[in-house]
Amino acid sequence: MRVGSRAAPDAPRYARVPRARQNRDVNTTFPDAERKEHGYHRGQVDEFLARARASFEEATESDDRVTSAEIRRTAFAVRRSGYSARHVDAAMDRLEEVFFERERRARIAEVGEEAWWEDTRQLLSELRGRLGRPKGKRFKRRSIFASGYRRAQVDAFLDLVDAMLQGHGSLTTADVRSVVFHTEWRGYNEDQVDALLDAVIVLMLSTR
């Protein structure tokens, strides 16, 4: 979900979306959210995708160039009668994978394939180190005055990640991108959890 956080949102989940609107800047059609449901701000979506397309077509690097990491972390404002969130999310996920593959090829051309795989092995080692910690202690907890991600939910999902890394289960990048957690008093630090899930996605894309 690109609503700004992996915490479970209060807004209703997105369902049937009967109408479609053409985004001429990027030649992408997104259905509108149903009348009584929330969707993504059309202007923000159109602007970002137009910028992403321009970045992809650039022949040279620039400070404003969109990256796969930026695509993964981009959040759009939620409003009534916006674009269908699930359709935009699916398009953003595909876009991230396209950009990541281009970045992977560029990196291999720069440092060589062996160096690329060494970086990937290092990332895997770091993830396994975090996942090997005792449940309830895999991340820092928030202070006594703050809430964070519910530890039991995070740990349960990370068990699925651990199983995937060991060659079991059928976890997908879409599962990691869309996971949401409820909050609790003194839960896990959200930034640390989000960073690890981002790293999981990078690893999964790197080893396809």
VOVEXZA-252283 format. One record per residue (C-alpha): residue number from 1; residue in one letter; x, y, z. Coordinates in steps of 0.2 Angstrom, whole numbers, always signed. Example, Ala and Ser with C-alpha at 12.3 -4.5 7.8 and 13.67 -1.06 7.14 Angstrom:
REM VOVEXZA-252283
nr | rest | u | v | w
1 | A | +62 | -22 | +39;
2 | S | +68 | -5 | +36;
This chain:
REM VOVEXZA-252283
nr | rest | u | v | w
1 | M | +0 | +0 | +0;
2 | R | +6 | +17 | -4;
3 | V | -3 | +27 | +9;
4 | G | +13 | +32 | +18;
5 | S | +15 | +18 | +31;
6 | R | +14 | +0 | +33;
7 | A | +3 | +2 | +48;
8 | A | -14 | -4 | +45;
9 | P | -25 | +10 | +38;
10 | D | -41 | +16 | +45;
11 | A | -48 | +19 | +28;
12 | P | -58 | +5 | +19;
13 | R | -48 | -7 | +8;
14 | Y | -50 | -4 | -11;
15 | A | -62 | -15 | -20;
16 | R | -72 | -15 | -36;
17 | V | -68 | +0 | -48;
18 | P | -79 | +2 | -62;
19 | R | -73 | +18 | -71;
20 | A | -57 | +21 | -80;
21 | R | -47 | +37 | -84;
22 | Q | -33 | +39 | -96;
23 | N | -16 | +46 | -90;
24 | R | -10 | +53 | -106;
25 | D | +7 | +58 | -99;
26 | V | +12 | +40 | -97;
27 | N | +0 | +31 | -108;
28 | T | -7 | +22 | -93;
29 | T | -26 | +19 | -89;
30 | F | -31 | +19 | -71;
31 | P | -49 | +15 | -65;
32 | D | -56 | +28 | -53;
33 | A | -60 | +22 | -35;
34 | E | -78 | +18 | -32;
35 | R | -88 | +33 | -27;
36 | K | -89 | +29 | -9;
37 | E | -71 | +23 | -7;
38 | H | -54 | +32 | -6;
39 | G | -42 | +33 | -20;
40 | Y | -25 | +41 | -24;
41 | H | -23 | +59 | -28;
42 | R | -24 | +59 | -47;
43 | G | -12 | +74 | -49;
44 | Q | +1 | +67 | -38;
45 | V | +0 | +50 | -47;
46 | D | +1 | +58 | -64;
47 | E | +15 | +69 | -60;
48 | F | +26 | +55 | -52;
49 | L | +23 | +44 | -67;
50 | A | +27 | +57 | -80;
51 | R | +43 | +61 | -70;
52 | A | +47 | +42 | -70;
53 | R | +44 | +40 | -88;
54 | A | +56 | +55 | -92;
55 | S | +69 | +48 | -81;
56 | F | +68 | +31 | -89;
57 | E | +70 | +39 | -106;
58 | E | +85 | +50 | -101;
59 | A | +102 | +45 | -108;
60 | T | +112 | +52 | -94;
61 | E | +111 | +53 | -75;
62 | S | +103 | +68 | -66;
63 | D | +100 | +73 | -48;
64 | D | +81 | +72 | -51;
65 | R | +82 | +55 | -59;
66 | V | +69 | +42 | -52;
67 | T | +76 | +26 | -44;
68 | S | +68 | +10 | -40;
69 | A | +70 | +14 | -21;
70 | E | +61 | +30 | -24;
71 | I | +47 | +21 | -33;
72 | R | +46 | +8 | -19;
73 | R | +45 | +22 | -5;
74 | T | +33 | +34 | -14;
75 | A | +17 | +38 | -5;
76 | F | +2 | +47 | -13;
77 | A | -12 | +57 | -3;
78 | V | -28 | +47 | -1;
79 | R | -44 | +56 | -6;
80 | R | -62 | +52 | -12;
81 | S | -64 | +49 | -31;
82 | G | -46 | +47 | -34;
83 | Y | -37 | +33 | -44;
84 | S | -40 | +15 | -38;
85 | A | -26 | +12 | -26;
86 | R | -24 | -6 | -30;
87 | H | -22 | -3 | -49;
88 | V | -9 | +11 | -45;
89 | D | +0 | +0 | -33;
90 | A | +1 | -14 | -46;
91 | A | +8 | -2 | -59;
92 | M | +21 | +5 | -47;
93 | D | +27 | -12 | -42;
94 | R | +29 | -16 | -61;
95 | L | +38 | +0 | -63;
96 | E | +50 | -3 | -48;
97 | E | +55 | -20 | -56;
98 | V | +59 | -12 | -73;
99 | F | +69 | +2 | -65;
100 | F | +78 | -11 | -53;
101 | E | +83 | -22 | -68;
102 | R | +90 | -7 | -77;
103 | E | +100 | -2 | -62;
104 | R | +106 | -20 | -59;
105 | R | +113 | -21 | -77;
106 | A | +121 | -4 | -75;
107 | R | +129 | -9 | -59;
108 | I | +136 | -26 | -66;
109 | A | +143 | -16 | -81;
110 | E | +152 | -5 | -69;
111 | V | +159 | -17 | -56;
112 | G | +157 | -34 | -64;
113 | E | +145 | -48 | -60;
114 | E | +155 | -56 | -46;
115 | A | +155 | -40 | -36;
116 | W | +136 | -38 | -39;
117 | W | +134 | -56 | -32;
118 | E | +146 | -52 | -17;
119 | D | +135 | -37 | -13;
120 | T | +119 | -49 | -14;
121 | R | +127 | -62 | -3;
122 | Q | +132 | -48 | +10;
123 | L | +114 | -42 | +10;
124 | L | +108 | -60 | +13;
125 | S | +119 | -62 | +27;
126 | E | +113 | -46 | +36;
127 | L | +95 | -52 | +34;
128 | R | +98 | -69 | +41;
129 | G | +107 | -61 | +56;
130 | R | +92 | -50 | +59;
131 | L | +79 | -64 | +57;
132 | G | +90 | -75 | +68;
133 | R | +86 | -64 | +83;
134 | P | +73 | -70 | +96;
135 | K | +55 | -65 | +93;
136 | G | +51 | -49 | +101;
137 | K | +69 | -43 | +100;
138 | R | +72 | -42 | +82;
139 | F | +71 | -23 | +82;
140 | K | +71 | -8 | +94;
141 | R | +55 | -5 | +103;
142 | R | +48 | +13 | +104;
143 | S | +49 | +23 | +119;
144 | I | +36 | +22 | +133;
145 | F | +27 | +37 | +126;
146 | A | +25 | +30 | +108;
147 | S | +18 | +16 | +98;
148 | G | +25 | +6 | +85;
149 | Y | +22 | -10 | +74;
150 | R | +14 | -24 | +83;
151 | R | +28 | -36 | +87;
152 | A | +19 | -52 | +86;
153 | Q | +13 | -47 | +68;
154 | V | +30 | -42 | +62;
155 | D | +38 | -58 | +69;
156 | A | +25 | -69 | +61;
157 | F | +28 | -61 | +44;
158 | L | +47 | -62 | +46;
159 | D | +45 | -80 | +50;
160 | L | +38 | -82 | +32;
161 | V | +52 | -72 | +25;
162 | D | +65 | -83 | +34;
163 | A | +56 | -98 | +27;
164 | M | +57 | -91 | +10;
165 | L | +76 | -88 | +12;
166 | Q | +78 | -106 | +16;
167 | G | +69 | -111 | +0;
168 | H | +52 | -115 | +8;
169 | G | +35 | -106 | +6;
170 | S | +29 | -95 | -9;
171 | L | +32 | -77 | -3;
172 | T | +32 | -64 | -17;
173 | T | +38 | -47 | -18;
174 | A | +19 | -41 | -19;
175 | D | +17 | -50 | -2;
176 | V | +31 | -40 | +5;
177 | R | +26 | -23 | -3;
178 | S | +8 | -25 | +3;
179 | V | +10 | -31 | +21;
180 | V | +2 | -20 | +34;
181 | F | +4 | -21 | +53;
182 | H | -7 | -14 | +67;
183 | T | +1 | -3 | +80;
184 | E | +4 | -6 | +99;
185 | W | +11 | +3 | +113;
186 | R | +30 | +1 | +113;
187 | G | +29 | -9 | +97;
188 | Y | +44 | -11 | +85;
189 | N | +52 | +4 | +77;
190 | E | +43 | +7 | +61;
191 | D | +58 | +14 | +52;
192 | Q | +69 | -1 | +56;
193 | V | +55 | -13 | +50;
194 | D | +52 | -4 | +34;
195 | A | +71 | -4 | +30;
196 | L | +72 | -23 | +32;
197 | L | +57 | -26 | +21;
198 | D | +64 | -14 | +8;
199 | A | +80 | -25 | +9;
200 | V | +70 | -41 | +7;
201 | I | +62 | -34 | -9;
202 | V | +80 | -29 | -15;
203 | L | +86 | -47 | -12;
204 | M | +71 | -55 | -20;
205 | L | +73 | -44 | -36;
206 | S | +92 | -47 | -36;
207 | T | +90 | -66 | -36;
208 | R | +77 | -68 | -49;
